[in-house]
Amino acid sequence: MSSLLDLRTRIKNALALQGTVYDVDIDDSIRSAILEVSQYPMWFLETKGSVTLTTGSDSVALPANFASEENTRVLINGYYQNIKKHSFTELENAYRSKLFGGYPQNYAFWGDNIYVDVEANADYTIDLTYHKKDAELPQDDTDSSVWFNEGADVVRLLAMSYFVTDVQQDELTANPDQLFARYERALAKLRARNAYYTLRGNF
């Protein structure tokens, strides 16, 4: 998997930039690009994890790399059972006006937490299938990103477009509109691959 240094070097080579004067700006553009493309759930981002709802609790923090949900179920008496998802407002109004002890049957996401409809009467494992994100954006040269493998070209082209737009135009020959068009084509190809893998069920 590529590192922040690898991606920065590719951008500098493509734009014929020497020295380190623009390194901070390029890194900022890369991080902005990651944030932008993170709205797209891709096959290479799907993962599994679990959190534990402890006795007496009605909520638990989600994994730091949680981006969006695919499926949620809870381990009850040795068997995994699906529980019903609601908006947080609906969960609050319909199931949380008064909390009782029991096992969770309804849930909602709010912020970085998952909330349920009871105060847990035991410890419960909540099994999550989800799309991941970077728990922290890359800062140091050796840092990487979940987007730096299959999605590296998409991030690179968008970062180049951002960077060229933000610096003085007479310093660079690259056209930001052309770079953004290249990014859009690369993203379209990546999304087509995602649709293919999704249809095959090969997440």
Residue, then its C-alpha position, 0 to 999 in steps of 0.5 A: m500500500s502506498s504512503l503519503l510520501d509515495l502519493r506526494t512524490r507522484i504528484k510532484n513528478a507529474l507537475a514537475l515540482q522540485g524541492t519541498v516548498y509545496d509539500v505542505d500544500i500537496d499533503d493538505s490537498i491529499r487529505s482534502a481529497i480523501l475526505e471528499v472521496s470517503q462519501y463513496p462506499m467501495w468494495f475494498l472498504e468493507t470490513k467486519g468488527s464488533v463492539t460490546l454493549t456492557t451491562g447497564s449501558d444503553s449505548v456504545a462507541l463505534p469503531a474509530n474507522f466506522a464510516s457507514e453500515e452494511n449490517t448490524r446484529v447482536l449475540i444473544n444466548g449464543y445466537y446472532q439476531n438481527i435488530k431493527k434500525h431506526s433514526f435516532t429521533e424515532l428511537e428516542n420517541a418510540y423506545r427510549s421515553k423510559l429505559f428498562g433492563g433487557y436485551p437490545q431489539n432496536y438501535a440507532f446511530w448518533g454521532d460516533n455511538i450506537y444507541v439501543d432501546v434498553e439498559a443492557n441486562a448483560d454484556y452483549t456483543i454487537d457484530l458490525t459489517y461496515h465500510k471503513k474510513d481512516a481513523e486518522l488522516p495521514q500526516d507523516d511520510t510513512d502514513s497510509s490511507v484505506w484509499f491508497n491502494e485501489g483508490a490511489d489514482v482517484v485520490r491523486l487526481l483530485a488532490m492534483s486538481y485541488f492543489v493546482t487550483d489553490v496555487q498561483q496559476d502562472e507557476l504551473t502549466a497544469n489545467p485544474d479543470q482538465l485534472f478534475a475531468r480526469y478525476e471524474r473519469a477515474l472515479a466513474k471507472l472505480r464506481a463501475r468496478n464497485a458495481y461489478y463486485t457488488l453484483r457478484g457478491n464479492f465484497 
